[in-house]
Amino acid sequence: EHTIARRLLESCKPFVIVLTKWDLVEGKKEFAQFGTYVRDRLAFLAFAPIVAISAKDGLRVDETLDLVLSLHDEAGKRVGTGDVMRLIKDGMERRSPPVKGGRSGKIFDSGGEHSEIRYEVVTGVSWRG
């Protein structure tokens, strides 16, 4: 799972960690316990949503598909340069980079007037208990 997760992280694509066969989990552990277990082993994916499903019982299958489609829609949105620059400026105001030689760093847009950022693909990680 670590190799797949690292590759997904490096791909810069959104994804969902899906715990499959939840109906087979021994002792019917609480999802929070198992979620913590997964987070501990994949700490570098702390931002990724985790869901547990059971196709056999139909447990959270529809909700998971809705989540994936939502991430796909968000990932396909175009973000204009102005929005990106405002986000960076806001971040720098909240936590400015270190000052060197009495001068603060500057951020320049090199993309030109019509530059944008776009992501399109949603992928997933399946973790069997």
C-alpha positions in Angstrom: 0.0 0.0 0.0 2.9 2.4 0.7 4.2 2.2 -2.8 0.8 2.8 -4.4 0.1 5.6 -2.0 3.4 7.3 -2.7 2.9 7.1 -6.4 -0.6 8.7 -6.0 0.9 11.4 -3.9 3.6 12.1 -6.4 1.0 12.2 -9.2 -0.6 15.3 -7.6 -4.1 13.8 -8.3 -7.0 13.7 -5.7 -7.9 10.4 -4.3 -9.9 8.6 -1.6 -8.6 5.8 0.6 -11.3 3.1 0.5 -11.4 0.4 3.2 -13.1 -2.5 1.4 -14.9 -5.6 2.8 -15.9 -3.7 5.9 -18.4 -6.5 6.6 -15.5 -8.9 7.2 -13.8 -6.8 9.9 -13.4 -9.0 12.9 -15.1 -7.8 16.1 -16.8 -5.0 14.2 -14.2 -2.5 15.2 -15.2 1.1 15.3 -14.4 2.9 12.0 -12.5 5.6 14.0 -10.1 2.9 15.4 -9.4 1.6 11.9 -9.2 5.1 10.5 -6.5 5.9 13.1 -4.7 2.7 12.2 -4.6 3.7 8.5 -3.6 7.3 9.3 -0.7 6.1 11.4 0.6 4.0 8.5 0.0 6.5 5.8 0.6 9.7 7.8 1.8 11.5 4.6 -1.7 11.2 3.3 -3.4 13.0 6.2 -5.4 15.2 3.8 -7.0 12.3 2.0 -10.6 11.2 2.9 -11.0 7.7 4.3 -14.2 5.7 3.8 -15.1 2.1 4.7 -17.5 0.2 2.4 -19.1 -3.2 2.0 -20.3 -3.9 -1.5 -21.9 -7.1 -0.2 -24.1 -5.1 2.3 -24.2 -2.0 0.2 -22.7 -0.1 3.1 -21.6 3.5 2.1 -21.1 2.5 -1.6 -23.3 5.3 -2.9 -21.8 7.9 -0.5 -18.3 6.9 -1.6 -19.2 7.3 -5.3 -20.7 10.7 -4.5 -17.5 11.7 -2.8 -15.4 10.5 -5.8 -17.6 12.4 -8.2 -17.4 15.5 -6.0 -13.6 15.4 -5.9 -13.6 14.9 -9.7 -15.7 18.0 -10.2 -13.5 20.0 -7.9 -10.4 18.8 -9.5 -11.6 19.7 -13.0 -12.2 23.4 -12.0 -9.9 25.9 -13.6 -8.2 28.3 -11.2 -7.1 31.6 -12.7 -3.8 33.2 -12.0 -5.3 36.0 -10.0 -7.0 33.6 -7.7 -3.8 31.7 -7.2 -1.8 34.9 -6.5 -4.4 36.0 -4.0 -4.2 32.7 -2.2 -0.4 32.9 -2.1 -0.5 36.5 -0.8 -3.0 35.5 1.9 -0.8 32.6 2.9 2.2 34.9 3.0 0.4 37.4 5.2 -0.6 34.7 7.6 2.8 33.2 7.8 5.5 35.2 6.0 8.7 33.6 4.8 11.9 34.4 6.5 13.4 37.8 5.8 17.0 37.8 4.5 19.1 40.8 4.5 16.2 43.0 5.6 14.2 42.2 2.5 11.3 39.9 2.2 10.8 37.5 -0.8 8.6 38.2 -3.7 6.4 35.9 -5.8 6.2 36.5 -9.5 3.7 35.0 -12.0 5.5 33.5 -14.9 2.5 32.1 -16.7 1.3 35.2 -18.5 -2.1 36.7 -18.8 -4.0 33.5 -19.6 -2.2 31.0 -17.3 -4.3 28.6 -15.2 -3.9 25.5 -13.1 -6.1 22.4 -13.8 -6.3 18.9 -12.5 -8.7 16.3 -13.9 -8.2 12.8 -12.6 -9.5 11.1 -9.4 -7.9 7.9 -8.4 -8.2 5.7 -5.3 -6.3 3.5 -2.8 -7.9 0.4 -1.6 -6.9 -1.0 1.8 -8.1 -4.4 2.8 -8.3 -5.1 6.5 
